[in-house]
Amino acid sequence: MSWKTVRTNSIALRLSALFTLVALAVFLLIGGALYKQVDRSLDLLPAAELDARYSVLESALTRFGTPEHWVKITNKLNLLGEEDRRIRFWVVSGDRGYEYGTPDTDIRHFAAGPLGMRDLRLADSPYPYKVLVSELPALQGRPPLRFLIGINTETFWHTQHTLLIALISLAVIGVLLASALSYWVARIGLRPLLALSQEAQELAPPRLSGRLRLSALPPELEQFARAFNAALEKVDQAYSRLEAFNADVAHELRSPLTNLIGQTQVALTRGRSAEHYFEVLQSNLEELERLRSIINDMLFLASADQGSKATALTSSSLAEEVATTLDYLDYILEDAQVRVEVRGDAQARIEKAQLRRALINLLNNAVQHTAPQQVIQVHIHSEGAQVCIAISNPGPAIGDEHLPKLFERFYRVDAARSNSGSGNHGLGLAIVKAIALMHGGSVFARSQAGANTFGMLLPA
């Protein structure tokens, strides 16, 4: 396994780190709770043992107080101390004859404190003593006593320490084991993703028609694969459109360039009159104008593709804008011998120069497909929050399979490009769509009742 495979930003290592943190948190919580519980139980053991020891001595201490009996008690205390070196006894009294354990100043001061279970630190022991302090009243000539029974907590402390070390060791081993197992499990769980990645790497141009297989994928990866396939479908369509676009661009630019080169070569083969050279230059100028128009349109569409928006918006009458455009197209309409009727009106916020460019393209498209002596209809009306500009011209029906594609670049119903002339290079309707989108609108195309309608929907 290479370092590249296990680099620090891999999903397997991230999952392993997360599992390790979870395991560490679990071990800390469980170990801490267990240690506290055992520590609490160990704290109770010295007190329980002292209570047991005192209960054995209590009857002898409280029933008799004569000097003879006191000698028996001291002998019994000596015997108990020898049997268990952890246990120590002290008796503090105003009468030295009734004292035991040679209590020093510290012991006397401790014994004078409150009754019950308390901790006592002695100079000869690094570990504290758990001491039970009780008071015996005067009895049969014996003065009142303070009886102290203590147990060294060294054994209990060592038990606690050993338990703590064991818990820490087990936690470390458990975390390391959980880390290794989690990485192994993550690698196994990510195998479908690795296979999916290898399959995706095989999808590259021009093999964009392939798709990721959805069979035998976990639900999470299946959802991702579906989204990836959908994105790949869009990329495939865009790639196909790009190839067609490149072919169309080459075709559209080749024709005027071929004409320019051919006419210039013919003119240079032998001497010509000034009038002939003038005609050649005039023809070349028309081809150059056509080239410039194609390039300008392509640059405009490229800018629109990058998300350009119409900014210089003004509220205007659409009927007035159509009338202004018709004035500009007056000679074209006259040459084509067609008439335009405008019906309706609506107000919209538009960028006038861009809208007029779209109207020129729509009207030019209608004029090119309208026979002489016929009428082109322009309908303007409101549709809720939008306004509609629809331009209809009589003509042969357009198949439904073509209608959704008519606003694509260089798309023509006639595959032979019979309409490819100097005034039509296949970008007019694409520019209309781009301008509509720049205004936040849309375009449409319909073919019914012997009329073909192209138009735009713009925000009111």
C-alpha positions as CSV (number, residue, x, y, z in Angstrom):
1,M,0.0,0.0,0.0
2,S,1.6,3.3,-1.1
3,W,1.8,6.5,1.0
4,K,-0.5,8.1,-1.6
5,T,-3.2,5.6,-0.7
6,V,-3.0,6.3,3.0
7,R,-2.3,10.0,2.9
8,T,-3.6,11.9,5.9
9,N,-6.7,13.3,4.1
10,S,-8.1,9.9,3.1
11,I,-11.6,9.1,4.1
12,A,-10.5,5.8,5.7
13,L,-8.1,7.6,8.0
14,R,-10.6,10.2,8.9
15,L,-13.2,7.6,9.8
16,S,-10.6,5.7,11.7
17,A,-9.7,8.9,13.7
18,L,-13.4,9.5,14.4
19,F,-13.9,5.9,15.6
20,T,-10.8,6.2,17.7
21,L,-12.1,9.4,19.4
22,V,-15.4,7.7,20.0
23,A,-13.7,4.7,21.5
24,L,-11.5,6.9,23.7
25,A,-14.5,8.8,24.9
26,V,-16.3,5.5,25.7
27,F,-13.3,4.1,27.5
28,L,-12.8,7.3,29.5
29,L,-16.5,7.4,30.6
30,I,-16.7,3.7,31.5
31,G,-13.2,3.6,33.1
32,G,-13.9,6.8,35.1
33,A,-17.2,5.5,36.3
34,L,-15.8,2.1,37.2
35,Y,-12.8,3.7,39.0
36,K,-15.1,6.0,41.0
37,Q,-17.3,3.1,42.0
38,V,-14.4,0.9,43.1
39,D,-12.7,3.9,44.9
40,R,-15.9,4.5,46.8
41,S,-16.1,0.9,47.8
42,L,-12.5,0.8,48.8
43,D,-13.1,3.9,51.0
44,L,-15.8,2.0,52.8
45,L,-13.6,-1.1,53.6
46,P,-11.4,0.6,56.3
47,A,-14.4,2.0,58.1
48,A,-16.2,-1.4,57.9
49,E,-13.1,-3.2,59.3
50,L,-12.7,-0.7,62.1
51,D,-16.4,-1.0,63.0
52,A,-15.9,-4.8,63.1
53,R,-12.9,-4.5,65.3
54,Y,-14.5,-2.1,67.7
55,S,-17.6,-4.2,68.0
56,V,-15.5,-7.1,69.3
57,L,-13.9,-4.8,72.0
58,E,-16.9,-2.7,72.9
59,S,-18.5,-5.1,75.4
60,A,-15.2,-5.5,77.3
61,L,-14.5,-1.8,77.3
62,T,-18.0,-0.7,78.6
63,R,-18.8,-3.5,81.1
64,F,-15.8,-3.4,83.4
65,G,-13.5,-0.5,84.6
66,T,-11.4,-2.1,87.4
67,P,-7.6,-2.0,87.2
68,E,-7.5,-5.8,87.0
69,H,-9.8,-5.8,84.1
70,W,-7.9,-3.0,82.4
71,V,-4.8,-5.2,82.4
72,K,-6.7,-7.9,80.5
73,I,-7.8,-5.3,78.0
74,T,-4.3,-4.0,77.4
75,N,-3.1,-7.6,76.9
76,K,-5.8,-8.2,74.3
77,L,-4.9,-5.0,72.5
78,N,-1.3,-6.1,72.4
79,L,-2.3,-9.4,70.9
80,L,-4.5,-7.8,68.3
81,G,-1.8,-5.4,67.3
82,E,0.7,-8.2,66.9
83,E,-1.7,-10.3,64.8
84,D,-2.3,-7.4,62.3
85,R,0.4,-4.8,62.0
86,R,-2.0,-2.5,60.1
87,I,-4.1,-2.0,63.2
88,R,-3.0,0.4,66.0
89,F,-4.8,1.3,69.3
90,W,-4.5,4.4,71.5
91,V,-6.2,5.2,74.8
92,V,-6.1,8.8,76.0
93,S,-7.1,9.6,79.6
94,G,-6.4,12.0,82.4
95,D,-4.9,9.1,84.3
96,R,-1.7,7.7,82.8
97,G,-2.5,4.3,84.3
98,Y,-5.4,4.0,81.9
99,E,-3.6,5.0,78.7
100,Y,-2.4,2.8,75.9
101,G,-0.2,3.2,72.9
102,T,2.0,5.9,74.4
103,P,0.0,8.7,72.8
104,D,2.1,11.8,72.0
105,T,0.9,15.4,71.7
106,D,-0.4,14.9,68.2
107,I,-2.5,11.9,69.2
108,R,-3.8,13.7,72.3
109,H,-4.8,16.7,70.2
110,F,-6.4,14.4,67.6
111,A,-8.3,12.5,70.3
112,A,-9.7,15.7,71.7
113,G,-11.4,16.3,68.4
114,P,-14.9,15.2,67.4
115,L,-15.9,11.6,67.7
116,G,-16.4,9.3,64.7
117,M,-14.3,8.3,61.7
118,R,-11.4,10.6,60.7
119,D,-8.1,10.5,58.9
120,L,-4.8,10.8,60.8
121,R,-1.4,11.3,59.4
122,L,1.6,10.0,61.4
123,A,5.2,10.9,61.0
124,D,6.3,7.3,60.7
125,S,3.9,6.4,57.8
126,P,3.6,8.0,54.4
127,Y,0.0,6.8,54.2
128,P,-2.8,8.2,56.3
129,Y,-4.6,6.1,59.0
130,K,-8.3,5.8,59.1
131,V,-9.1,6.2,62.8
132,L,-12.4,5.6,64.7
133,V,-12.6,7.8,67.8
134,S,-15.0,6.8,70.6
135,E,-15.5,8.0,74.2
136,L,-15.9,5.7,77.2
137,P,-17.5,7.2,80.3
138,A,-16.1,6.7,83.8
139,L,-16.8,3.3,85.2
140,Q,-15.9,1.5,88.5
141,G,-13.1,4.0,89.4
142,R,-11.9,4.3,85.8
143,P,-11.8,7.9,84.5
144,P,-13.4,8.8,81.1
145,L,-11.4,7.6,78.2
146,R,-10.9,8.4,74.5
147,F,-10.5,5.1,72.7
148,L,-8.8,5.3,69.2
149,I,-8.6,2.4,66.8
150,G,-6.8,3.1,63.5
151,I,-5.9,1.1,60.3
152,N,-3.2,1.9,57.9
153,T,-4.6,2.6,54.4
154,E,-1.5,1.6,52.5
155,T,-3.0,-1.6,51.2
156,F,-6.2,0.1,50.1
157,W,-4.1,2.9,48.4
158,H,-2.0,0.3,46.5
159,T,-5.2,-1.5,45.4
160,Q,-6.6,1.8,44.1
161,H,-3.3,2.6,42.3
162,T,-3.1,-0.9,40.7
163,L,-6.7,-0.5,39.6
164,L,-6.0,2.9,38.0
165,I,-2.9,1.6,36.2
166,A,-4.9,-1.4,34.9
167,L,-7.7,0.8,33.7
168,I,-5.3,3.2,31.9
169,S,-3.5,0.2,30.3
170,L,-6.7,-1.4,29.2
171,A,-7.9,2.0,27.8
172,V,-4.7,2.5,25.8
173,I,-4.8,-1.0,24.4
174,G,-8.5,-0.7,23.6
175,V,-8.1,2.6,21.8
176,L,-5.2,1.2,19.8
177,L,-7.1,-1.9,18.9
178,A,-10.2,0.2,18.1
179,S,-8.1,2.4,15.8
180,A,-6.6,-0.5,13.9
181,L,-9.9,-2.3,13.6
182,S,-11.8,0.9,12.6
183,Y,-9.3,1.6,9.8
184,W,-9.6,-2.0,8.6
185,V,-13.4,-1.8,8.7
186,A,-13.4,1.7,7.0
187,R,-11.2,0.3,4.2
188,I,-13.6,-2.6,3.7
189,G,-16.6,-0.2,3.8
190,L,-15.1,2.1,1.3
191,R,-14.3,-0.5,-1.3
192,P,-17.5,0.3,-3.3
193,L,-16.5,3.9,-3.4
194,L,-13.0,3.0,-4.6
195,A,-14.5,0.8,-7.3
196,L,-16.9,3.7,-8.2
197,S,-13.9,6.1,-8.4
198,Q,-12.0,3.7,-10.7
199,E,-15.1,3.4,-12.9
200,A,-15.5,7.2,-13.1
201,Q,-11.8,7.6,-14.1
202,E,-12.5,5.6,-17.2
203,L,-15.1,8.1,-18.3
204,A,-13.3,10.7,-20.3
205,P,-13.8,12.4,-23.7
206,P,-14.7,11.1,-26.1
207,R,-16.2,8.3,-24.0
208,L,-18.8,10.4,-22.2
209,S,-21.7,8.2,-23.2
210,G,-20.9,5.7,-20.4
211,R,-22.6,5.8,-17.0
212,L,-21.8,4.6,-13.5
213,R,-23.5,1.3,-12.7
214,L,-26.0,1.6,-10.0
215,S,-26.4,-2.1,-9.2
216,A,-25.0,-3.5,-5.9
217,L,-24.3,0.0,-4.5
218,P,-25.1,1.1,-1.0
219,P,-28.0,3.6,-0.8
220,E,-25.7,6.5,0.0
221,L,-23.4,5.8,-3.0
222,E,-26.4,5.0,-5.2
223,Q,-27.7,8.5,-4.6
224,F,-24.3,10.0,-5.4
225,A,-24.0,7.8,-8.5
226,R,-27.4,9.0,-9.8
227,A,-26.4,12.6,-9.3
228,F,-23.0,12.0,-11.0
229,N,-24.8,10.3,-13.9
230,A,-27.2,13.2,-14.2
231,A,-24.2,15.7,-14.2
232,L,-22.4,13.5,-16.7
233,E,-25.5,13.5,-18.9
234,K,-25.4,17.3,-18.9
235,V,-21.7,17.3,-19.7
236,D,-22.2,14.8,-22.5
237,Q,-24.9,17.0,-24.0
238,A,-22.7,20.1,-23.6
239,Y,-19.8,18.3,-25.2
240,S,-21.9,17.2,-28.1
241,R,-23.2,20.7,-28.5
242,L,-19.7,22.0,-28.4
243,E,-18.6,19.6,-31.1
244,A,-21.6,20.6,-33.2
245,F,-20.9,24.3,-32.4
246,N,-17.2,24.0,-33.5
247,A,-18.3,22.3,-36.7
248,D,-20.9,25.0,-37.4
249,V,-18.5,27.8,-36.7
250,A,-15.9,26.2,-39.0
251,H,-18.6,25.9,-41.7
252,E,-19.9,29.5,-41.2
253,L,-16.4,31.0,-41.2
254,R,-15.1,28.9,-44.0
255,S,-17.7,30.0,-46.5
256,P,-16.9,33.8,-46.4
257,L,-13.2,33.1,-46.2
258,T,-13.3,30.8,-49.2
259,N,-15.2,33.5,-51.1
260,L,-12.7,36.1,-50.1
261,I,-9.7,34.0,-51.1
262,G,-11.4,32.8,-54.4
263,Q,-12.4,36.2,-55.5
264,T,-9.1,37.7,-54.7
265,Q,-7.2,35.0,-56.5
266,V,-9.3,35.4,-59.6
267,A,-8.8,39.1,-59.5
268,L,-5.0,38.7,-59.3
269,T,-4.7,36.2,-62.1
270,R,-4.4,38.9,-64.7
271,G,-4.9,42.6,-65.1
272,R,-8.5,43.9,-64.4
273,S,-10.2,47.2,-64.9
274,A,-10.7,49.6,-62.0
275,E,-14.4,48.9,-62.1
276,H,-13.8,45.1,-61.8
277,Y,-11.5,45.7,-58.8
278,F,-14.1,47.9,-57.2
279,E,-16.7,45.1,-57.6
280,V,-14.3,42.6,-56.1
281,L,-13.5,44.8,-53.1
282,Q,-17.2,45.5,-52.6
283,S,-18.0,41.8,-52.6
284,N,-15.1,41.2,-50.2
285,L,-16.3,43.9,-48.0
286,E,-19.7,42.2,-47.8
287,E,-18.0,38.9,-46.8
288,L,-15.9,40.7,-44.2
289,E,-19.0,42.4,-42.8
290,R,-20.5,38.9,-42.5
291,L,-17.4,37.6,-40.7
292,R,-17.5,40.5,-38.3
293,S,-21.2,39.9,-37.6
294,I,-20.6,36.2,-36.9
295,I,-17.7,37.0,-34.6
296,N,-19.6,39.8,-32.8
297,D,-22.5,37.5,-32.2
298,M,-20.3,34.7,-30.9
299,L,-18.6,37.1,-28.5
300,F,-22.0,38.3,-27.3
301,L,-23.2,34.8,-26.7
302,A,-19.9,33.9,-24.9
303,S,-20.5,36.9,-22.6
304,A,-24.1,35.8,-22.0
305,D,-22.9,32.3,-21.2
306,Q,-20.8,33.7,-18.4
307,G,-23.9,35.1,-16.6
308,S,-24.1,38.6,-17.9
309,K,-27.2,40.5,-16.9
310,A,-29.1,43.4,-18.3
311,T,-28.3,46.4,-16.1
312,A,-29.4,49.6,-17.8
313,L,-33.1,48.8,-17.3
314,T,-35.8,51.4,-18.0
315,S,-39.6,51.1,-17.9
316,S,-40.7,51.3,-21.6
317,S,-43.7,50.6,-23.8
318,L,-43.0,47.4,-25.8
319,A,-45.3,48.6,-28.6
320,E,-43.2,51.7,-29.0
321,E,-40.0,49.6,-29.1
322,V,-41.5,47.4,-31.8
323,A,-42.5,50.5,-33.8
324,T,-38.9,51.9,-33.6
325,T,-37.5,48.5,-34.7
326,L,-40.0,48.4,-37.7
327,D,-38.8,51.9,-38.8
328,Y,-35.2,50.5,-38.8
329,L,-36.4,47.5,-40.9
330,D,-38.5,49.5,-43.3
331,Y,-36.4,48.9,-46.4
332,I,-36.1,45.2,-45.6
333,L,-39.9,44.9,-45.2
334,E,-40.4,46.8,-48.5
335,D,-38.0,44.6,-50.4
336,A,-39.7,41.4,-49.0
337,Q,-43.1,42.9,-49.8
338,V,-44.5,41.9,-46.4
339,R,-46.5,43.9,-43.9
340,V,-46.4,43.9,-40.1
341,E,-49.3,44.4,-37.8
342,V,-48.8,45.2,-34.1
343,R,-51.5,44.5,-31.6
344,G,-51.6,45.2,-27.9
345,D,-49.0,46.9,-25.6
346,A,-47.5,46.4,-22.1
347,Q,-44.9,48.0,-19.9
348,A,-41.7,46.2,-18.9
349,R,-38.3,47.1,-17.5
350,I,-35.9,46.5,-20.4
351,E,-32.5,47.4,-21.7
352,K,-33.6,49.1,-24.9
353,A,-30.6,48.4,-27.1
354,Q,-30.6,44.7,-26.3
355,L,-34.4,44.3,-26.7
356,R,-34.3,46.0,-30.1
357,R,-31.5,43.6,-31.1
358,A,-33.7,40.7,-30.2
359,L,-36.7,42.2,-32.0
360,I,-34.6,42.7,-35.1
361,N,-33.6,39.1,-35.1
362,L,-37.2,37.9,-34.5
363,L,-38.6,40.1,-37.3
364,N,-35.7,39.2,-39.7
365,N,-36.4,35.5,-39.0
366,A,-40.2,36.1,-39.7
367,V,-39.4,38.1,-42.9
368,Q,-37.1,35.4,-44.3
369,H,-39.8,32.8,-44.0
370,T,-42.8,34.8,-45.1
371,A,-44.0,34.9,-48.8
372,P,-44.6,38.2,-50.5
373,Q,-47.9,40.0,-49.9
374,Q,-48.4,38.2,-46.6
375,V,-48.8,39.7,-43.1
376,I,-46.6,39.2,-40.0
377,Q,-48.5,39.6,-36.7
378,V,-46.9,41.0,-33.5
379,H,-48.9,40.4,-30.4
380,I,-48.0,42.1,-27.1
381,H,-49.9,41.2,-23.9
382,S,-49.5,40.6,-20.2
383,E,-49.5,37.1,-18.7
384,G,-49.6,37.5,-14.9
385,A,-46.2,38.7,-13.7
386,Q,-44.8,38.5,-17.3
387,V,-45.3,40.2,-20.6
388,C,-45.3,38.3,-23.9
389,I,-44.0,39.4,-27.3
390,A,-45.1,37.0,-29.9
391,I,-44.2,37.3,-33.6
392,S,-46.1,35.1,-36.0
393,N,-45.6,34.5,-39.7
394,P,-47.5,32.3,-42.1
395,G,-45.5,29.4,-43.3
396,P,-45.1,25.6,-43.5
397,A,-45.5,23.8,-40.2
398,I,-42.3,23.0,-38.2
399,G,-42.1,19.5,-36.7
400,D,-42.4,19.2,-32.9
401,E,-39.0,17.6,-32.7
402,H,-37.4,20.8,-34.0
403,L,-39.3,23.4,-31.9
404,P,-37.3,22.9,-28.6
405,K,-34.0,23.3,-30.6
406,L,-34.7,26.3,-32.7
407,F,-33.1,28.7,-30.3
408,E,-29.8,26.7,-30.2
409,R,-26.8,28.1,-32.0
410,F,-26.5,27.3,-35.8
411,Y,-29.6,25.0,-35.6
412,R,-31.7,24.9,-38.7
413,V,-34.6,22.8,-39.6
414,D,-33.0,22.5,-43.1
415,A,-30.0,20.2,-42.5
416,A,-28.6,21.2,-45.9
417,R,-28.3,24.8,-44.7
418,S,-30.3,26.1,-47.7
419,N,-31.0,29.3,-45.8
420,S,-27.4,30.1,-45.1
421,G,-26.9,33.3,-46.8
422,S,-25.3,36.6,-46.0
423,G,-28.1,37.7,-43.8
424,N,-28.5,34.4,-41.8
425,H,-25.7,32.6,-40.1
426,G,-27.8,30.7,-37.5
427,L,-27.1,32.8,-34.4
428,G,-30.1,35.1,-34.5
429,L,-32.6,33.1,-32.4
430,A,-29.7,32.0,-30.0
431,I,-29.1,35.8,-29.4
432,V,-32.8,36.3,-28.8
433,K,-32.7,33.6,-26.1
434,A,-29.6,35.0,-24.5
435,I,-31.2,38.5,-24.3
436,A,-34.3,37.1,-22.8
437,L,-32.3,35.2,-20.1
438,M,-30.3,38.4,-19.4
439,H,-33.6,40.1,-18.6
440,G,-34.7,37.1,-16.4
441,G,-37.2,35.9,-19.0
442,S,-37.5,33.0,-21.4
443,V,-38.3,32.2,-25.1
444,F,-40.8,30.0,-26.8
445,A,-41.6,28.6,-30.3
446,R,-45.0,27.3,-31.6
447,S,-46.2,26.0,-34.9
448,Q,-50.0,25.7,-35.4
449,A,-52.9,26.7,-37.6
450,G,-50.6,27.5,-40.5
451,A,-48.5,30.0,-38.5
452,N,-45.1,29.8,-36.9
453,T,-44.7,31.9,-33.7
454,F,-41.5,32.9,-32.0
455,G,-41.4,35.1,-28.9
456,M,-40.1,36.1,-25.5
457,L,-41.6,36.2,-22.0
458,L,-40.2,39.1,-19.9
459,P,-40.8,40.1,-16.3
460,A,-43.5,42.8,-16.2
